[in-house]
Amino acid sequence: MSSIADNIGSVTRRIQKATLKAGRDPDSVRLLAVSKTRPPEDLRAAFEAGQQAFGENYLQEALDKIGALDDLDGIEWHFIGPIQSNKTRQIAEAFAWVHSVDRLKIARRLSEQRPESLPALNICLQVNINNEDSKSGCTLDELPELVSAISDLPNISLRGLMAIPDPDQQESELRLSFRKLAGTLKHLKQDHPDAGPLDTLSMGMSDDLELAIAEGATWVRVGTALFGARAKQQSLS
Ligand SMILES: *Cc1c(COP(=O)(O)O)cnc(C)c1O
């Protein structure tokens, strides 16, 4: 069995290779280690091997790990799971990024509840790119209005878009989904130049990060390829 440090090395090489192949700046893609269901020791091992950013899906589990790892200087926490509106305060207080904002109510609350002592909360809007039945993600049609409303919120930095395309698609369809998200971000940036940096595409996971990087991903969210297969879970969105 390979170690977490070895896995970080091989995923980092995959990212570098794909970035080079796409003719992109080597520093333009960052690795988010998706650590849901993993014990704090696994995250500590990854951090010691140089991994800085960790993505968590379940709030209570995340808060426990944030507490257990608060001695790790510079560790960066990203929330990537579905958000209930009664949980926004803890998210606003404990995370640097939220990738899974999909409605105005959540963005408003995160902005109101973001502590003044912290920098603006980085958010991505999660888009239901394939119009699946899944409840997570706004539709492409809802985006323009959402973006203009969010641009007025003081404690939020609107960084870009996130998607989890339907994994059962053919490679060519998957690639088109990533391309569609990239095109959408480009248009939003043109139409809403003051809405925020809009410099971020959070897309690509263990099995498809190369395709996502070819289409412009700036965060790839990788779990299995770093930490191994997860035990079966109740309900993953
Ligand atoms: C679990 C998860 C990932 C990581 O998926 P892997 O296939 O294990 O790399 C990425 N993004 C989100 C939103 C997830 O829930």
Ligand as a Chemical Component Dictionary entry (heavy atoms), coordinates in Angstrom:
data_LIG
# 
_chem_comp.id                   LIG 
_chem_comp.type                 NON-POLYMER 
_chem_comp.pdbx_formal_charge   0 
_chem_comp.three_letter_code    LIG 
# 
loop_
_chem_comp_atom.comp_id 
_chem_comp_atom.atom_id 
_chem_comp_atom.alt_atom_id 
_chem_comp_atom.type_symbol 
_chem_comp_atom.charge 
_chem_comp_atom.model_Cartn_x 
_chem_comp_atom.model_Cartn_y 
_chem_comp_atom.model_Cartn_z 
_chem_comp_atom.pdbx_ordinal 
LIG C1 C1 C 0 -15.856 13.405 -2.243 1  
LIG C2 C2 C 0 -15.751 14.608 -3.089 2  
LIG C3 C3 C 0 -14.639 14.822 -3.939 3  
LIG C4 C4 C 0 -13.496 13.834 -4.100 4  
LIG O1 O1 O 0 -13.847 12.755 -4.885 5  
LIG P1 P1 P 0 -12.770 11.599 -5.249 6  
LIG O2 O2 O 0 -13.398 10.901 -6.395 7  
LIG O3 O3 O 0 -12.623 10.758 -4.039 8  
LIG O4 O4 O 0 -11.501 12.275 -5.623 9  
LIG C5 C5 C 0 -14.592 16.015 -4.647 10 
LIG N1 N1 N 0 -15.564 16.948 -4.550 11 
LIG C6 C6 C 0 -16.632 16.779 -3.749 12 
LIG C7 C7 C 0 -17.652 17.840 -3.679 13 
LIG C8 C8 C 0 -16.759 15.610 -3.010 14 
LIG O5 O5 O 0 -17.847 15.457 -2.224 15 
# 
loop_
_chem_comp_bond.comp_id 
_chem_comp_bond.atom_id_1 
_chem_comp_bond.atom_id_2 
_chem_comp_bond.value_order 
_chem_comp_bond.pdbx_ordinal 
LIG C1 C2 SING 1  
LIG C2 C3 SING 2  
LIG C2 C8 DOUB 3  
LIG C3 C4 SING 4  
LIG C3 C5 DOUB 5  
LIG C4 O1 SING 6  
LIG O1 P1 SING 7  
LIG P1 O2 DOUB 8  
LIG P1 O3 SING 9  
LIG P1 O4 SING 10 
LIG C5 N1 SING 11 
LIG N1 C6 DOUB 12 
LIG C6 C7 SING 13 
LIG C6 C8 SING 14 
LIG C8 O5 SING 15 
# 
